[in-house]
């Protein structure tokens, strides 16, 4: 396995990631970063969450963007607010050693006027959810007509959430000369269709095995209407007194609400979502790993 020094990153970036505690590149970073640093290849990477893919595309983006230009040079699309914020935080950390480097997250559920203000100040990289980006494009706040790089992170999840038309509309507003870097845990027909429509002879990489269910796990499900869902959850926990479980929720608000309700009702629970600080996340995960916390209520993205 090579070192980060062998991948071709700038000295400023190497110093920054060393300060962040990066020691040895993961397989996806080792294979993808040198390709992306060329700045002229489309890429399709099949990689699970947790493989280091954010750094795999984030470090090359910071390396390749020109800080002398205030115009937007790179766009990262992500399916959820939580992942959008996570990517933004990572890119902010990667670019700490680069002066005048601006990265702006745009996502729903937050003040659009504040996001408009930040975008107008200039951003080399936009990290966005498709819906909010479309809104800003309709308001003629965002101009991606001369963009150089588009990253589609968790492309399969974006399509599962119904963003196909938004993605098509967004990519149609970008120049033909751009490079598209697509990262996905799975490669269904719809994701393959995007690659065929918007890429030219992409470099393809698969890290690990394709996403599949664990055959050693017994899967069960209950059909419960929404108003009875919380009571059903409590009955499952009451029946399995020694349970240690992750309760997945779709949004941060649901995560916080359910965790607070469980705590109020006397259960040993806590929440894990994108609005927590890293220190808070570490504290929750430490308690869960040590089995002093029984119920971890988490958004999909935070749990990954």
Secondary structure, 3 states (H helix, E strand, C coil): CCEHHHHCCCHHHHHHHHHCCCCECCHHHHHHHHHHHCCCCCEEEECCCCCCHHHHHHHHHHHHCCCCCCCCCEEEEECCHHHHHHHHHHHHHHCCCCCCCCEEEECCCCCHHHHHHHHHCCCCEEEEEHHHHHHHHHCCCCCCCCCCEEEECCHHHHHHCCCHHHHHHHHHCCCCCCEEEEEECCCCHHHHHHHHHHCCCCEEEECCCCCCCCCCCCCCCCCCCHHHHHHHHHHHHHHCCCCCEEEEECCHHHHHHHHHHHHHCCCCEEEECCCCCHHHHHHHHHHHHCCCCCEEEEEHHHHC
